[in-house]
Structure formats: structure tokens, C-alpha cells
Amino acid sequence: MSMMNMVILPAAHEFGHILGLKDVYNDDGLVNKPLSIMNHQAQVKGMAQPIDFAMMMVAWKTGTWVSYSAHPEILKKFGIS
């Protein structure tokens, strides 16, 4: 197993939690799960996606943990239905 898979990808995902993001992979309110650092770490190679940054801004502005399914307006903006 590579260093990327063992350390970097989980670290990037966990840093998303520090920034206020909840997991996408177990968000039952989502039918279509967006490509996200909180869901597809290997596919995005440990890089936060535009939808992640949008959700981080919501978390920062509200001072709360953010569930992706709780913000359909952002999902729609990024083509997630």
C-alpha cells in the first residue's frame, strides 16, 4: 500500500472534518453522492473539490458542522440532484 493511500488520503479527509464537513459516504439524505474529499478520497487524489470549498464556507459562516444533504441549493449549483 502506498504512502498516499495510508497517510495522505485519510489525513486530507480528516482535515475536512476539522473544517466543519461531515462525511458524505454515510449521508443518507443524498441519493447521488458528489465527488468529494469527504467521499472519494482516492478518486480526487486527496484534493478538496469545489463543492467541498462551498460547504466549508457554509460551516465557517454558520459555525456548525455541515451535512451536504442539508444544503440542496449548493448541490444544485454543482449539478447534484
C-alpha positions, 0 to 999 in steps of 0.5 A: 500500500502506498504512502498516499493511500495510508497517510495522505488520503485519510489525513486530507479527509480528516482535515475536512472534518476539522473544517466543519464537513461531515462525511458524505459516504454515510449521508443518507439524505443524498441519493447521488453522492458528489465527488468529494474529499469527504467521499472519494478520497482516492478518486480526487487524489486527496484534493478538496473539490469545489463543492467541498470549498462551498460547504466549508464556507457554509460551516465557517459562516454558520459555525456548525458542522455541515451535512451536504444533504442539508444544503440542496441549493449548493448541490444544485449549483454543482449539478447534484440532484 
